[in-house]
Amino acid sequence: MTPETLTLLSGSLKALERHAVQIALQHHDDAEFWPAFACYADPIVEQAGSDGDAHEFVCTQIDEILIALGKMDPAERQT
């Protein structure tokens, strides 16, 4: 992963983190939360593309966001 890619993905993930908090506050029901979260998270995963390092970085960071929100069990964290 290039430094430019890391910078781009990190910025997108920071924005996702901010949006995720808002989404969680607005959508208490998981049936509403997950589609709303996916609208922001899926483009970042696509942005990472097939680059193994970039994809792994994005997925790991998304897991951490979900764990912090209480939407994912830490035991399910991708390694």
N, C-alpha and C positions, 0 to 999 in steps of 0.2 A: 504494500500500500504506500502510495506516495505521500509526502507531507501535505500536498495540496488536497488530496483525497481525504486524509485524516482531518484536516481543518474543516473541509466542507461537511463531512459526516458529523463531526463533533458539534458544529453549529446547528445542524438539523436535529440532532439528538437533544441538544439543550432546549430548542424550541418545542420538541415533542414533550420533554419533561414538564415544561410550563403548561402546555395544552393539556397534558394528561391530568394534572391536578384539577384544572377547570372541568374537564370531562368527568372526572370522578365526583366532583361536587355537584354537577348538573345531572348526572345519570347514576343514581344509586342502584338501580336494577341492572344486574349483569347483562341482561338481554339488550339493554340500551347502551351500556358502557362499551362492550366489545366492538360493535360495529363503528361506533364513534371513534374509538381509539384506533381501530384499523385504518380509518380514513387518513390519519396522520402518520401511523407507523409503516404501513405498506409502501408508500412512496420512498421512504428512507431505505427500506430493505431493497427495493428496486434500484435505488441510487447506488447502493453498494455493489450491485451487479454480481457477477460470478467470481470476482476476486475473493479468494478464500479468506484472506486476512481481513479484508474490509467487511465481508459478510459476517464473519465470526465476531468481529468487533461490534457491529451494529446489533446483532442478536443478543450478545452478552449485555450490552448497555440497555436494550429494551427490557430484558429480563430484570435488570436492576431497578428500572423505573417501575415495573409492575410489582416487584417485591416491596419497594418503598410505599406503594399505594395499597398494599395488602391484597392485591389481586392475583398474586402468584406465591405459592409456597416456596421458600428458599431451597427446599430439597429438590425441587424440579428445575433448578437453575441449570442451564446448559454449561457443559464443561468443555 
